[in-house]
Amino acid sequence: MELSITISDVRSPGAPIVFQGDLTAQIRKAQRLGFSQVELHVRDPKGLDLGSLVQALEGTSLQVSTLGTGQAYTLDGLSFACSDAAVRAEAVKRIKAHIQLAQILGAKVIIGTIKGRLGSAAEGRQAAYRHVVDSLRCCLEEAERCGVQLCVEAINRYEADFLNTAAEAVSFIEQFGSKQVGLLLDTFHMNIEEACLMGPIRQYAEYLFHVHLADSNRLAPGWGHLDFPSLLRELSAAGYRGSLGLEYLPLPSPEESAGQGVTYLRRLPQG
């Protein structure tokens, strides 16, 4: 299994992105530490210096596993669930730009917080849910055209008010009837929402497109109490051959946390 480290050219204090700042420097740092891939979190693909990014990647053996899209929500307030049609349209436009970038880079696109929140009122939740479905369907048309996979992430109840569990995310995914949309499981969110980490892997292996690894305290694997040896065995038994994306808080420092994660995981049996 390939290990991927989260990077972004946008500095976001408190975000679970390990390397932040100049992308060329972060890509070189990831290679030195022994990663084979990077997960690139992009606020707006139109603001990205694609030429410099491609040049930096070509100067290493690294590939881009996935594109994170959450900054469009956290920094720009764009979401599929928004009651404002103009905001939803801009969110769809932004994700389509991510899909086009992913096609160039050979990456997948994460659909996480960009979904937005449904709110507490029952009638409002129903309308917002329909907005999310319609928006993702529009994005899926572009994904199918580009041959790019979309990864719907199950996010814990404190950060999202729907699609909190793997079961909920899969039920959501199934309504689209497309092989281009699948599941992203994150061990930090699973530790909050799931009865155990292994069950959803077994049950939903056919939907699993990507995996995020973070320990119980959202630090690097090995700094909390999660059973990563068993988790890796379960993923192998389920036939998962995708990337393992290290997405956690860059503490005590980006370099230390990245080194801890890659060293700990490389020492574990992979099957």
Secondary structure, DSSP 4 states (H G I P E B T S, - for coil): --EEEEEESS--TTSS-SEES-HHHHHHHHHHHT-SEEEEE-S-GGGS-HHHHHHHHHTSS-EEEEEE-THHHHTT---TT-S-HHHHHHHHHHHHHHHHHHHHHT-EEEESGGG----SSHHHHHHHHHHHHHHHHHHHHHHHHHT--EEEEP--TTT-SS--SHHHHHHHHHTT--TTEEEEEEHHHHHHH-S-SHHHHHHTGGGEEEEEE--TTSS-TTSSS--HHHHHHHHHHTT--S-EEE-S---S-HHHHHHHHHHHHHTS---
